[in-house]
Amino acid sequence: MAGKFLRCCDPRIAALHYPGGFVVGYVALFFLFGTYGNYRVLELRGGITDDALPADNPYKQMHEYVHAKEGFSPEEMLPIIVKLSGSEADGWQEVITLTQEVKKQLDGGVLSLAEMPDYRDTGDELLKTPYLTPQSLKNARQPQWRARVASDVSTFGVLVNRDWRWAAVTRFLPRGYRETQEAWKTVELLEGRKIPWWERIFLKADVEPKNPNIGVSGWVMGRWQIDQAMNRDVLMLPSLGMILSFLILRFFLGSSRQAALAVFINIIGGIWLTRAFIWPLHAAGTGMLERIYTTVAYANVIVQGMSFALHKLETFREASGKNSQERFVNAQSIDAEIGLVAIIAIIAFLCMNTFPIWQMREMGYQSAVGVMLVLAGATVFIPAFYLVLERLLGPEHSTAESQEAETEQPQGHWLGKLQVPAWIAISIPLLTFTIAACLFWTGRIETKTTPWDYMKGTLVDKTFQFLKDSGNEFIDLLAEPVKGNIYQPDFIRDAWHLQSDLMPHYGANRSASRFEQWQQNQGLTPVLEINEVASILGKVHQIAQESYKKDWPESPDEVDDTFFLLTEGMSAEVNHQMWFSGGLRLAGLTIVNDSTKARTLIERVLRFAQEEYPSLKVSVFGKMIDYTQMDLYVTQGEAPNIAVSLIFVFISYLLWVIVRNRSLRLQHRAVLRPMLGTGIMVLPFLFGVGVIGILLWYLGIPLSLSTAPIADIAINASADFSIYIVVALLLGLGLDYTAHTAVGYALTAKGTVVFTDFLLNAIAFAPLLTSRFQPVRELGWLMDFMLFTCTVGALIFVPSALPLAVAEQSASRKTAPYEKTVRR
């Protein structure tokens, strides 16, 4: 009675009895939950550096220390660049217009020549009119006006470059901002239109300003550009690949209907619904967002989904029965193996908790959700859809013909010719894995993010290239007096000297900064140059010259009066971004791409300030430092992730082998030696990780955002290959075949379908090789090569070594031909 109740509660059984209801439910899930969930995810797009670092990271602690300062809003800046080439008058007018639009439409402060006050003492009052106004527009090309701007060290080189090729309208983002949302607001402002949600998801990969002389800079927009590149390519290109894989499925299954169902279920479950589930998971308090790392989850899920659908439909085609419903009932025999593969994949993704950063864990959680969805799709909803289509369109006549042909023409014999001696099959994966493990463990394969590679040819990339002489990103420092507050002349002078020391000396000839000279004296080769340093000190200097006829305020009262004048001349949002009573912001402009060089630069700046200016406490803050630190954690977490994944996969295989052996022992038939058999089953995983690791090291390719989860990709590609081969081997042993005959049986039964599994996934990821972005192309070749190595491991190394793991329990074993007992 209990068994009957459980069968009734089994969704696989229910789907076969009420297929129409399940199809309606799935379609409703797709249209209602899927569409609404994907729409809500637009509000949950997180920047790659949001909440990235663990609590004990010193840079995170420094960042939080700065953000806790009362009266200070240390948020990022987003420069909009106006090119002054061509009609310079139009360029200056655009600066005025853009400044007004940003102030009117967007939160936070804005700073430009149309907003920066030019303090002038008339003798009666101190004027604070901006440099650029509609009234002064005609003076913008006059030498006197340019000389005035060039004398302001807070402006020249930062709001307008030293060659007068561009001017900047700089957004100060509001406190507590959401990076991706603010980037979208900027894109819509520049394009002058509201961008619909479907374009955000599927099409938008670049910024197209209505004025072609406008560019965007800074890593807020850079990270948005990376996000869109990964979003579009990692979502759309594998979807295109799955559509291409329809042809392989159609050929292998002999059914357009079944092939279309497999592709449909995986696009919907593996991408659309997996993405939609981010919304309820976030609402449940997990803090889950969609970002660059998590888009790789969809690629991981596709590997499993295509495999599940292939094996389910292949078993259905081979199953006996009076009608399709009975054949699907008999095809449930494969569900145990599919479920085991799913469990192993989920465990592998949960093993990403070994990475100390949340983003990698988040990718693992989303991948695990996706695997559960494609598992349900293959075992529950593909049968339901098929039965409904059969009622609507009639039965497929080609299926029975294909089944009969397969009975007489078994395939897979050719794989037996590829077998190698067992010692070779075991030693090659062990050797390659050992070498790769040493490379990972010793840090010889490091993580080095080069964000420009994600943006080639985009507006952000073009703007970065245009700004190469000046810099594309600010390194933000907070300078505080060790004692007292900022209203001390000594602090103002020390902070100014630090600012001057960090940037080159400009004049008739540009010369190295004192910071660079300090590095050389320390025996260090400079890695990046700080081209400009912006702060409020330039305005302090200007007010002192105008009001006191001095270079700098010389008394606390003069300093206090100077900062009071600053509060009147600039907006509160800008003032709060630049200074507060306890310290002031120094923003160093540099060219940032290589994360390891950026990390080195930050470390040296802090060391230089500590050694040369002991009267100052200098802290670094901002999201730019986060991705330089994230790389360290990815590198540190890679080896433990591979080790833990291997241990959990080994244990899962071992428990499964022990359970499967039990039924064979009861029949006094041969079994697999648990430890040795499990060790042989993980050979594809060892070989895949080993070869990829050695290649990354040999070719000098660092780990990146897309290639970091190498162990989890290998588990996806290898787990099901090994399991299906070993399942067939155990079936052969159950038929009293000898070890070698059972291996031949396994290759004949499952060799071709495993090879087809490889082809399907390889084709699914082949379109990634056409991406404009190098890291996406790297993900494509990594996935395809990993699939290939795992296939070699499963079809050559595993069968070659498996006879060693067979323990004979009966003297009489069959060596007779087995072809007529199987169809594949």
MOCORZI-V402851 format. One record per backbone hydrogen bond with DSSP energy under -0.5 kcal/mol. CO is the residue of the C=O (numbers start at 1). NH is the residue of the N-H. E is the energy in kcal/mol with one decimal. If there is no record, write none. Layout:
co->CO nh->NH e->E
co->CO nh->NH e->E
//
This chain:
co->1 nh->5 e->-2.3
co->2 nh->6 e->-2.5
co->3 nh->7 e->-2.2
co->4 nh->8 e->-2.0
co->5 nh->9 e->-1.7
co->6 nh->10 e->-0.8
co->7 nh->10 e->-0.6
co->10 nh->13 e->-0.5
co->10 nh->14 e->-2.4
co->11 nh->15 e->-2.3
co->12 nh->16 e->-1.1
co->13 nh->17 e->-1.5
co->14 nh->18 e->-2.7
co->18 nh->22 e->-1.7
co->19 nh->23 e->-2.5
co->20 nh->24 e->-2.5
co->21 nh->25 e->-2.4
co->22 nh->26 e->-2.5
co->23 nh->27 e->-2.8
co->24 nh->28 e->-2.6
co->25 nh->29 e->-2.4
co->26 nh->30 e->-2.4
co->27 nh->31 e->-2.9
co->28 nh->32 e->-2.9
co->28 nh->33 e->-0.8
co->29 nh->34 e->-3.0
co->30 nh->35 e->-0.9
co->32 nh->36 e->-2.2
co->33 nh->37 e->-3.2
co->34 nh->38 e->-2.4
co->35 nh->39 e->-2.0
co->36 nh->40 e->-2.5
co->37 nh->41 e->-1.9
co->38 nh->42 e->-0.7
co->39 nh->42 e->-0.9
co->40 nh->43 e->-1.6
co->41 nh->44 e->-1.5
co->42 nh->45 e->-0.6
co->44 nh->46 e->-0.7
co->44 nh->290 e->-2.2
co->47 nh->50 e->-1.5
co->49 nh->52 e->-1.3
co->52 nh->358 e->-0.6
co->54 nh->57 e->-1.7
co->57 nh->61 e->-2.4
co->58 nh->62 e->-2.1
co->59 nh->63 e->-2.6
co->60 nh->64 e->-2.8
co->61 nh->65 e->-2.2
co->62 nh->66 e->-2.1
co->63 nh->67 e->-2.4
co->64 nh->68 e->-1.2
co->66 nh->69 e->-1.6
co->69 nh->72 e->-1.5
co->72 nh->74 e->-0.5
co->73 nh->75 e->-2.0
co->76 nh->173 e->-2.1
co->78 nh->171 e->-2.4
co->79 nh->81 e->-0.5
co->79 nh->217 e->-2.5
co->80 nh->169 e->-2.9
co->81 nh->83 e->-0.6
co->81 nh->215 e->-2.8
co->82 nh->167 e->-2.2
co->85 nh->87 e->-0.5
co->86 nh->88 e->-1.1
co->87 nh->91 e->-1.7
co->88 nh->92 e->-2.4
co->89 nh->93 e->-2.1
co->90 nh->94 e->-2.2
co->91 nh->95 e->-1.7
co->92 nh->96 e->-1.8
co->93 nh->97 e->-2.6
co->94 nh->98 e->-3.1
co->95 nh->99 e->-2.1
co->96 nh->100 e->-2.0
co->97 nh->101 e->-2.4
co->98 nh->102 e->-2.8
co->99 nh->103 e->-2.1
co->100 nh->104 e->-2.0
co->101 nh->105 e->-2.9
co->102 nh->106 e->-2.1
co->109 nh->172 e->-3.0
co->111 nh->170 e->-2.8
co->112 nh->115 e->-1.9
co->112 nh->116 e->-3.3
co->113 nh->132 e->-2.5
co->116 nh->131 e->-1.5
co->117 nh->119 e->-0.8
co->120 nh->122 e->-0.7
co->120 nh->127 e->-3.4
co->125 nh->122 e->-2.8
co->125 nh->127 e->-0.8
co->127 nh->120 e->-1.9
co->129 nh->118 e->-2.3
co->131 nh->133 e->-0.6
co->133 nh->137 e->-0.8
co->136 nh->139 e->-1.6
co->137 nh->140 e->-1.4
co->139 nh->142 e->-2.0
co->142 nh->146 e->-2.2
co->143 nh->147 e->-2.6
co->144 nh->148 e->-1.9
co->145 nh->149 e->-2.2
co->146 nh->150 e->-2.9
co->147 nh->151 e->-1.2
co->149 nh->152 e->-1.6
co->151 nh->153 e->-0.9
co->152 nh->155 e->-1.7
co->152 nh->156 e->-2.8
co->155 nh->158 e->-1.9
co->155 nh->159 e->-2.8
co->155 nh->160 e->-1.2
co->159 nh->168 e->-2.8
co->160 nh->157 e->-3.3
co->161 nh->164 e->-2.0
co->165 nh->84 e->-3.0
co->165 nh->85 e->-0.6
co->166 nh->161 e->-1.9
co->167 nh->82 e->-3.2
co->168 nh->170 e->-0.6
co->169 nh->80 e->-2.2
co->169 nh->171 e->-0.6
co->170 nh->111 e->-2.1
co->171 nh->78 e->-2.6
co->171 nh->173 e->-0.7
co->172 nh->109 e->-0.9
co->174 nh->177 e->-1.4
co->177 nh->179 e->-0.6
co->178 nh->182 e->-2.3
co->179 nh->183 e->-2.2
co->180 nh->184 e->-2.2
co->181 nh->185 e->-2.1
co->182 nh->186 e->-1.9
co->183 nh->187 e->-2.3
co->184 nh->188 e->-2.6
co->185 nh->189 e->-2.1
co->186 nh->190 e->-2.4
co->187 nh->191 e->-2.4
co->188 nh->192 e->-1.4
co->188 nh->193 e->-1.2
co->190 nh->210 e->-2.3
co->193 nh->195 e->-0.5
co->194 nh->196 e->-0.6
co->196 nh->200 e->-1.7
co->197 nh->201 e->-2.0
co->198 nh->202 e->-2.5
co->199 nh->203 e->-1.4
co->199 nh->204 e->-3.4
co->210 nh->212 e->-0.6
co->211 nh->214 e->-1.6
co->213 nh->83 e->-3.0
co->215 nh->81 e->-2.5
co->218 nh->222 e->-1.8
co->219 nh->223 e->-2.7
co->220 nh->224 e->-1.5
co->221 nh->225 e->-2.6
co->222 nh->226 e->-2.3
co->223 nh->227 e->-2.6
co->224 nh->228 e->-2.6
co->225 nh->229 e->-2.3
co->226 nh->230 e->-2.7
co->227 nh->231 e->-2.7
co->228 nh->232 e->-2.8
co->229 nh->233 e->-2.4
co->230 nh->234 e->-2.7
co->231 nh->235 e->-1.2
co->232 nh->236 e->-2.8
co->232 nh->237 e->-0.5
co->233 nh->237 e->-1.6
co->233 nh->238 e->-0.6
co->235 nh->239 e->-0.8
co->236 nh->240 e->-2.4
co->237 nh->241 e->-2.5
co->238 nh->242 e->-2.6
co->239 nh->243 e->-1.7
co->240 nh->244 e->-2.1
co->241 nh->245 e->-2.3
co->242 nh->246 e->-0.6
co->243 nh->246 e->-0.8
co->244 nh->247 e->-1.6
co->244 nh->248 e->-0.5
co->245 nh->249 e->-2.5
co->246 nh->250 e->-3.0
co->247 nh->251 e->-2.0
co->248 nh->252 e->-2.7
co->249 nh->253 e->-3.1
co->250 nh->254 e->-1.4
co->255 nh->259 e->-1.9
co->256 nh->260 e->-2.5
co->257 nh->261 e->-2.1
co->258 nh->262 e->-2.3
co->259 nh->263 e->-2.0
co->260 nh->264 e->-2.8
co->261 nh->265 e->-2.8
co->262 nh->266 e->-1.6
co->263 nh->267 e->-2.3
co->264 nh->268 e->-2.4
co->265 nh->269 e->-2.9
co->266 nh->270 e->-1.6
co->267 nh->271 e->-1.0
co->267 nh->272 e->-2.1
co->268 nh->273 e->-3.5
co->269 nh->274 e->-0.8
co->271 nh->275 e->-2.4
co->272 nh->276 e->-1.9
co->273 nh->277 e->-1.9
co->275 nh->278 e->-1.5
co->276 nh->279 e->-1.3
co->276 nh->280 e->-0.6
co->277 nh->281 e->-1.9
co->278 nh->282 e->-2.5
co->279 nh->283 e->-2.6
co->280 nh->284 e->-1.6
co->281 nh->286 e->-1.6
co->282 nh->285 e->-1.9
co->282 nh->287 e->-0.6
co->289 nh->291 e->-0.6
co->290 nh->46 e->-2.3
co->291 nh->295 e->-1.4
co->292 nh->295 e->-0.7
co->292 nh->296 e->-0.7
co->293 nh->296 e->-1.0
co->294 nh->297 e->-1.0
co->294 nh->298 e->-0.5
co->295 nh->298 e->-0.8
co->295 nh->299 e->-0.7
co->296 nh->300 e->-1.9
co->297 nh->301 e->-2.4
co->298 nh->302 e->-2.0
co->299 nh->303 e->-1.3
co->300 nh->304 e->-1.2
co->301 nh->305 e->-3.0
co->302 nh->306 e->-2.6
co->303 nh->307 e->-1.3
co->304 nh->308 e->-3.0
co->305 nh->309 e->-2.4
co->306 nh->310 e->-2.3
co->307 nh->311 e->-2.5
co->308 nh->312 e->-2.3
co->309 nh->313 e->-2.5
co->310 nh->314 e->-2.6
co->311 nh->315 e->-2.0
co->312 nh->316 e->-2.1
co->313 nh->317 e->-2.4
co->314 nh->318 e->-1.5
co->315 nh->319 e->-1.2
co->323 nh->327 e->-2.2
co->324 nh->328 e->-2.4
co->325 nh->329 e->-1.8
co->326 nh->330 e->-2.4
co->327 nh->331 e->-1.9
co->329 nh->332 e->-1.1
co->330 nh->333 e->-1.3
co->331 nh->334 e->-1.7
co->332 nh->335 e->-1.0
co->332 nh->336 e->-0.5
co->334 nh->338 e->-2.3
co->335 nh->339 e->-3.1
co->336 nh->340 e->-2.1
co->337 nh->341 e->-2.5
co->338 nh->342 e->-2.3
co->339 nh->343 e->-2.5
co->340 nh->344 e->-2.6
co->341 nh->345 e->-2.5
co->342 nh->346 e->-2.7
co->343 nh->347 e->-2.6
co->344 nh->348 e->-2.6
co->345 nh->349 e->-2.3
co->346 nh->350 e->-2.4
co->347 nh->351 e->-1.5
co->349 nh->352 e->-1.6
co->350 nh->353 e->-1.6
co->351 nh->354 e->-1.9
co->352 nh->355 e->-1.6
co->357 nh->360 e->-0.6
co->357 nh->361 e->-1.3
co->358 nh->362 e->-3.1
co->359 nh->363 e->-1.9
co->360 nh->364 e->-1.7
co->361 nh->365 e->-2.4
co->362 nh->366 e->-2.4
co->363 nh->367 e->-2.3
co->364 nh->368 e->-2.2
co->365 nh->369 e->-2.2
co->366 nh->370 e->-2.3
co->367 nh->371 e->-2.4
co->368 nh->372 e->-1.9
co->369 nh->373 e->-1.8
co->370 nh->374 e->-2.4
co->371 nh->375 e->-2.1
co->372 nh->376 e->-2.1
co->373 nh->377 e->-2.2
co->374 nh->378 e->-2.3
co->375 nh->379 e->-2.3
co->376 nh->380 e->-2.3
co->376 nh->381 e->-1.7
co->377 nh->382 e->-2.2
co->380 nh->384 e->-1.3
co->381 nh->385 e->-2.9
co->382 nh->386 e->-2.5
co->383 nh->387 e->-2.4
co->384 nh->388 e->-2.1
co->385 nh->389 e->-2.8
co->386 nh->390 e->-2.4
co->387 nh->391 e->-1.8
co->388 nh->392 e->-1.9
co->389 nh->393 e->-3.5
co->390 nh->394 e->-1.8
co->395 nh->397 e->-0.7
co->396 nh->399 e->-0.5
co->396 nh->400 e->-0.6
co->397 nh->401 e->-1.1
co->398 nh->402 e->-2.3
co->399 nh->403 e->-2.3
co->400 nh->404 e->-2.3
co->401 nh->405 e->-2.3
co->402 nh->406 e->-2.1
co->403 nh->407 e->-1.5
co->404 nh->408 e->-1.3
co->405 nh->409 e->-1.4
co->412 nh->415 e->-1.1
co->412 nh->416 e->-0.6
co->413 nh->416 e->-1.3
co->413 nh->417 e->-0.6
co->414 nh->417 e->-0.8
co->415 nh->418 e->-1.7
co->416 nh->419 e->-1.1
co->421 nh->424 e->-0.6
co->421 nh->425 e->-2.3
co->422 nh->426 e->-1.7
co->423 nh->427 e->-2.3
co->424 nh->428 e->-2.2
co->425 nh->429 e->-0.5
co->426 nh->430 e->-1.7
co->427 nh->431 e->-2.9
co->428 nh->432 e->-2.5
co->429 nh->433 e->-2.5
co->430 nh->434 e->-2.3
co->431 nh->435 e->-2.3
co->432 nh->436 e->-2.4
co->433 nh->437 e->-3.0
co->434 nh->438 e->-2.0
co->435 nh->439 e->-2.0
co->436 nh->440 e->-2.7
co->437 nh->441 e->-3.0
co->438 nh->442 e->-2.2
co->439 nh->444 e->-1.6
co->439 nh->445 e->-1.3
co->440 nh->443 e->-1.1
co->444 nh->446 e->-0.8
co->446 nh->448 e->-0.6
co->446 nh->703 e->-2.3
co->449 nh->595 e->-2.2
co->450 nh->453 e->-2.1
co->451 nh->454 e->-2.1
co->452 nh->455 e->-2.1
co->453 nh->774 e->-1.2
co->455 nh->458 e->-2.4
co->458 nh->462 e->-2.6
co->459 nh->463 e->-2.6
co->460 nh->464 e->-2.6
co->461 nh->465 e->-2.6
co->462 nh->466 e->-2.0
co->463 nh->467 e->-1.7
co->465 nh->468 e->-1.3
co->467 nh->470 e->-2.0
co->467 nh->471 e->-3.3
co->472 nh->218 e->-0.9
co->473 nh->590 e->-2.6
co->474 nh->476 e->-0.7
co->475 nh->588 e->-2.6
co->476 nh->621 e->-1.9
co->477 nh->479 e->-0.6
co->477 nh->586 e->-2.7
co->478 nh->480 e->-0.6
co->478 nh->619 e->-2.0
co->479 nh->584 e->-2.0
co->480 nh->617 e->-3.1
co->486 nh->488 e->-1.5
co->488 nh->492 e->-1.9
co->489 nh->493 e->-2.3
co->490 nh->494 e->-2.5
co->491 nh->495 e->-2.9
co->492 nh->496 e->-2.2
co->493 nh->497 e->-2.5
co->494 nh->498 e->-2.4
co->495 nh->499 e->-2.4
co->496 nh->500 e->-2.6
co->497 nh->501 e->-2.4
co->498 nh->502 e->-1.4
co->499 nh->503 e->-0.8
co->501 nh->515 e->-2.3
co->504 nh->506 e->-0.7
co->505 nh->511 e->-1.9
co->511 nh->505 e->-1.9
co->513 nh->517 e->-2.0
co->514 nh->518 e->-2.4
co->515 nh->519 e->-2.0
co->516 nh->520 e->-2.1
co->517 nh->521 e->-2.2
co->518 nh->522 e->-1.5
co->519 nh->524 e->-3.0
co->520 nh->523 e->-1.4
co->524 nh->526 e->-0.6
co->529 nh->531 e->-0.8
co->529 nh->591 e->-0.6
co->530 nh->504 e->-0.7
co->532 nh->589 e->-3.4
co->534 nh->587 e->-2.9
co->535 nh->538 e->-0.7
co->536 nh->539 e->-0.7
co->536 nh->540 e->-1.8
co->537 nh->541 e->-2.6
co->538 nh->542 e->-2.0
co->539 nh->543 e->-2.8
co->540 nh->544 e->-2.2
co->541 nh->545 e->-2.0
co->542 nh->546 e->-2.3
co->543 nh->547 e->-3.4
co->543 nh->548 e->-0.5
co->544 nh->548 e->-1.8
co->544 nh->549 e->-0.7
co->544 nh->550 e->-1.7
co->545 nh->549 e->-0.6
co->555 nh->559 e->-2.4
co->556 nh->560 e->-2.6
co->557 nh->561 e->-2.7
co->558 nh->562 e->-2.2
co->559 nh->563 e->-2.2
co->560 nh->564 e->-1.7
co->561 nh->565 e->-2.2
co->562 nh->566 e->-1.7
co->563 nh->567 e->-1.7
co->564 nh->568 e->-1.1
co->565 nh->569 e->-1.8
co->566 nh->570 e->-1.7
co->571 nh->575 e->-2.6
co->572 nh->576 e->-2.6
co->573 nh->577 e->-0.9
co->574 nh->578 e->-1.5
co->575 nh->579 e->-2.5
co->576 nh->73 e->-2.7
co->578 nh->585 e->-2.8
co->580 nh->583 e->-1.2
co->581 nh->486 e->-2.1
co->582 nh->481 e->-0.6
co->583 nh->580 e->-2.4
co->584 nh->479 e->-2.7
co->586 nh->477 e->-2.6
co->586 nh->588 e->-0.7
co->587 nh->534 e->-2.8
co->587 nh->589 e->-0.5
co->588 nh->475 e->-2.9
co->588 nh->590 e->-0.6
co->589 nh->531 e->-2.3
co->589 nh->532 e->-1.2
co->590 nh->472 e->-1.8
co->590 nh->473 e->-1.9
co->590 nh->592 e->-0.8
co->593 nh->451 e->-0.8
co->594 nh->598 e->-2.1
co->595 nh->599 e->-2.3
co->596 nh->600 e->-2.0
co->597 nh->601 e->-2.6
co->598 nh->602 e->-2.3
co->599 nh->603 e->-2.2
co->600 nh->604 e->-2.2
co->601 nh->605 e->-2.5
co->602 nh->606 e->-2.2
co->603 nh->607 e->-1.8
co->604 nh->608 e->-2.9
co->605 nh->609 e->-2.5
co->606 nh->610 e->-2.1
co->607 nh->611 e->-2.3
co->608 nh->612 e->-2.8
co->609 nh->613 e->-2.0
co->613 nh->616 e->-2.0
co->615 nh->482 e->-2.4
co->616 nh->618 e->-0.6
co->617 nh->480 e->-2.3
co->619 nh->478 e->-3.0
co->621 nh->476 e->-0.6
co->622 nh->625 e->-0.8
co->623 nh->626 e->-1.1
co->623 nh->627 e->-0.9
co->624 nh->628 e->-0.6
co->625 nh->629 e->-1.3
co->626 nh->630 e->-2.7
co->627 nh->631 e->-1.4
co->628 nh->632 e->-0.6
co->629 nh->633 e->-1.5
co->630 nh->634 e->-2.3
co->631 nh->635 e->-2.4
co->632 nh->636 e->-2.6
co->633 nh->637 e->-2.2
co->634 nh->638 e->-1.1
co->635 nh->639 e->-0.7
co->636 nh->640 e->-0.6
co->637 nh->641 e->-2.1
co->638 nh->642 e->-2.3
co->639 nh->643 e->-2.5
co->640 nh->644 e->-3.1
co->641 nh->645 e->-2.4
co->642 nh->646 e->-2.3
co->643 nh->647 e->-2.3
co->644 nh->648 e->-2.6
co->645 nh->649 e->-2.4
co->646 nh->650 e->-2.6
co->647 nh->651 e->-2.5
co->648 nh->652 e->-2.4
co->649 nh->653 e->-2.8
co->650 nh->654 e->-2.7
co->651 nh->655 e->-2.6
co->652 nh->656 e->-2.0
co->653 nh->657 e->-2.8
co->654 nh->658 e->-2.4
co->655 nh->659 e->-2.1
co->656 nh->660 e->-2.6
co->657 nh->661 e->-2.5
co->658 nh->662 e->-1.1
co->659 nh->663 e->-0.8
co->660 nh->664 e->-1.0
co->661 nh->665 e->-2.7
co->662 nh->666 e->-2.0
co->663 nh->667 e->-0.8
co->664 nh->669 e->-2.5
co->665 nh->668 e->-1.9
co->671 nh->807 e->-3.4
co->672 nh->674 e->-0.5
co->673 nh->677 e->-3.5
co->674 nh->678 e->-2.5
co->675 nh->679 e->-2.4
co->676 nh->680 e->-2.1
co->677 nh->681 e->-1.9
co->678 nh->682 e->-1.3
co->680 nh->683 e->-1.4
co->682 nh->686 e->-2.4
co->683 nh->687 e->-2.8
co->684 nh->688 e->-2.7
co->685 nh->689 e->-2.5
co->686 nh->690 e->-2.4
co->687 nh->691 e->-2.6
co->688 nh->692 e->-2.1
co->689 nh->693 e->-2.6
co->690 nh->694 e->-2.4
co->691 nh->695 e->-2.4
co->692 nh->696 e->-2.7
co->693 nh->697 e->-2.1
co->694 nh->698 e->-3.0
co->695 nh->699 e->-2.9
co->696 nh->701 e->-2.1
co->697 nh->700 e->-0.6
co->700 nh->702 e->-0.7
co->703 nh->448 e->-1.9
co->704 nh->708 e->-1.4
co->708 nh->710 e->-2.3
co->709 nh->713 e->-2.0
co->710 nh->714 e->-2.1
co->711 nh->715 e->-2.2
co->712 nh->716 e->-2.1
co->713 nh->717 e->-2.0
co->714 nh->718 e->-2.1
co->715 nh->719 e->-2.7
co->716 nh->720 e->-0.6
co->718 nh->722 e->-2.4
co->719 nh->723 e->-2.3
co->720 nh->724 e->-2.4
co->721 nh->725 e->-1.5
co->722 nh->726 e->-2.7
co->723 nh->727 e->-2.9
co->724 nh->728 e->-1.8
co->725 nh->729 e->-2.0
co->726 nh->730 e->-2.7
co->727 nh->731 e->-2.0
co->728 nh->732 e->-2.1
co->729 nh->733 e->-2.4
co->730 nh->734 e->-2.1
co->731 nh->735 e->-0.8
co->732 nh->735 e->-0.8
co->732 nh->737 e->-2.0
co->733 nh->736 e->-1.8
co->736 nh->814 e->-4.9
co->738 nh->742 e->-2.9
co->739 nh->743 e->-1.8
co->740 nh->744 e->-2.0
co->741 nh->745 e->-2.5
co->742 nh->746 e->-2.4
co->743 nh->747 e->-2.4
co->744 nh->748 e->-2.4
co->745 nh->749 e->-2.7
co->746 nh->750 e->-3.0
co->746 nh->751 e->-0.5
co->747 nh->751 e->-1.8
co->747 nh->752 e->-0.5
co->750 nh->754 e->-2.4
co->751 nh->755 e->-2.3
co->752 nh->756 e->-2.5
co->753 nh->757 e->-2.2
co->754 nh->758 e->-2.1
co->755 nh->759 e->-2.2
co->756 nh->760 e->-2.8
co->757 nh->761 e->-2.1
co->758 nh->762 e->-2.6
co->759 nh->763 e->-2.6
co->760 nh->764 e->-2.0
co->761 nh->765 e->-1.7
co->762 nh->766 e->-1.0
co->763 nh->767 e->-0.7
co->765 nh->768 e->-1.3
co->766 nh->769 e->-1.9
co->767 nh->770 e->-1.8
co->768 nh->771 e->-1.6
co->773 nh->776 e->-0.5
co->773 nh->777 e->-2.1
co->774 nh->778 e->-2.6
co->775 nh->779 e->-2.0
co->776 nh->780 e->-2.0
co->777 nh->781 e->-2.6
co->778 nh->782 e->-2.4
co->779 nh->783 e->-2.6
co->780 nh->784 e->-2.3
co->781 nh->785 e->-2.7
co->782 nh->786 e->-2.7
co->783 nh->787 e->-2.5
co->784 nh->788 e->-2.1
co->785 nh->789 e->-2.7
co->786 nh->790 e->-2.5
co->787 nh->791 e->-1.9
co->788 nh->792 e->-2.5
co->789 nh->793 e->-2.4
co->790 nh->794 e->-2.3
co->791 nh->795 e->-2.8
co->792 nh->796 e->-1.9
co->792 nh->797 e->-1.3
co->793 nh->798 e->-2.7
co->796 nh->800 e->-1.7
co->797 nh->801 e->-1.8
co->798 nh->802 e->-2.1
co->799 nh->803 e->-0.6
co->801 nh->804 e->-1.5
co->801 nh->805 e->-0.5
co->802 nh->805 e->-1.9
co->803 nh->806 e->-1.1
co->805 nh->673 e->-3.8
co->805 nh->807 e->-0.5
co->806 nh->808 e->-0.6
co->807 nh->671 e->-2.0
co->811 nh->813 e->-0.7
co->814 nh->738 e->-2.2
co->818 nh->821 e->-1.9
co->819 nh->822 e->-1.5
//
